[in-house]
Amino acid sequence: MPEVPAPAPTAVAAAAAVAVARAEVREVLGVPAGRARFEPLTHNPRNGVTAGVWRVTGAGRSAVLKVLTRTKESAVSWAASNDPRHWNFWRREAYVYRSGLAGVWQRHGIRAPRLLECVERPDGDVALWLEDVPGEPATAWPLERHVEYARRLGAAQGAVGAGEDHPWLSHRFLRDYTADRAPGQDLLADDGAWQHPLIRSHFPPGLREDMVRLRHDREWFLTLMESLPRAFCHLDQWPANLRSDGSGSGVLLDWAFAGDGALGEDLGNYLPDTVLDHFVPAADLHGLAKQAYDAYVHGLRGSGWHGDEHLVRLAVCASAVKYDWLTALMLARADDEPVGYGGAGTVPAALRYRERGLVLAFLAEWAAEARLLAPRLGFPEAPSGR
């Protein structure tokens, strides 16, 4: 889940990207470039590795074009990297598709869009031409479909496990992703910030102490996550990156962060993000999380996995550390106009702060469970105790 996005790329940059793409249209879609229509698609414009995403249509055919770049200006927290192990390595998604790794979960009902063409451009950018999946986005799924997806994810990760390593897969994702999101943590100790009307009215009692404690224990949580059983992970699992394809499979988009993670970490990302961007009401989160976790473990067992379920539960709960920066961000932006993902409209401030406050309280419960569970499984106790 990205922070509140910046405006979309400038019209000049978008026009230049489209102009280059027109030379590829005939080869990919088999139609003259002049007959193709480019429709910008919602994505995170802050990310320095993404020059743009478009649906390209012509003569009754369509494809999705995603352009990967290393030259786009962006904030430090979203800057592109040339380090193949870095969480935001700019070429990773091309490697995942070209290697076939994006299809490793397909027999369990989770696949990636088909790669139609991968073009190395003269300017150094990489153009991914992908299948345009027509199915329903998971942002509109009922709760039971999220639960079913969790079962498939468990079956897929239980069967594949850590999988083969490649030099371009991300390592230490949680540690590196959260490191650049630490600024502003001093607001957690700022009485004035917590007295803002939005915060005072919509953040649950006790949340301040819980979030201060999560920040205090951050290193312990990260070390714990790096010590748990491993799995090949997508690492950007949330409903905006998932849709159905009409045949029963879930199609998972945006493999740019893929790599090594803890078994259960992907589920620990997916569940909070269903609410943080208003796809599922916060009131449903506890019920969804219980059903989805049970389904995930059922999928693991059904795939032949025989590990210790408590270690999976620990990974899901300890993954709360991914969001320890979010409280400070909400404090800092209490006077800003809340913008929807990708810059798509606005969200009422009271709704955003109420829903996110409830999610943060839920994550505090996860963190508390992890502190209790870890010592029972032989891990050191958290600095703040149990």
Salt bridges, closest charged atoms under 4 A:
GLU3 OE2 - ARG181 NE 3.66
GLU24 OE2 - ARG121 NE 2.77
GLU39 OE1 - ARG55 NH1 3.42
GLU93 OE1 - LYS66 NZ 2.73
GLU120 OE2 - ARG91 NH2 2.62
GLU120 OE2 - ARG98 NH1 2.97
GLU131 OE1 - ARG111 NH1 2.91
GLU131 OE1 - ARG114 NE 3.86
ASP132 OD2 - ARG55 NE 2.90
GLU136 OE1 - ARG145 NH1 2.90
GLU148 OE2 - ARG151 NH2 2.68
GLU148 OE2 - ARG152 NE 3.13
ASP165 OD2 - ARG85 NH2 2.96
ASP165 OD1 - HIS171 NE2 3.74
ASP191 OD1 - ARG208 NH2 2.90
ASP217 OD2 - ARG371 NE 2.71
GLU219 OE1 - ARG175 NH1 2.84
GLU226 OE2 - ARG175 NE 2.82
ASP245 OD2 - ARG111 NE 3.07
ASP254 OD1 - LYS66 NZ 3.10
ASP260 OD2 - ARG230 NH2 2.96
ASP277 OD1 - ARG356 NH2 3.97
ASP294 OD2 - LYS290 NZ 3.03
ASP308 OD1 - HIS310 ND1 2.98
ASP324 OD2 - ARG215 NE 2.78
ASP324 OD1 - ARG218 NE 3.97
ASP335 OD1 - HIS196 NE2 2.71
GLU355 OE2 - ARG354 NH2 3.28
GLU365 OE1 - HIS286 NE2 2.86
GLU369 OE2 - ARG313 NE 2.82
GLU381 OE1 - ARG386 NE 2.91
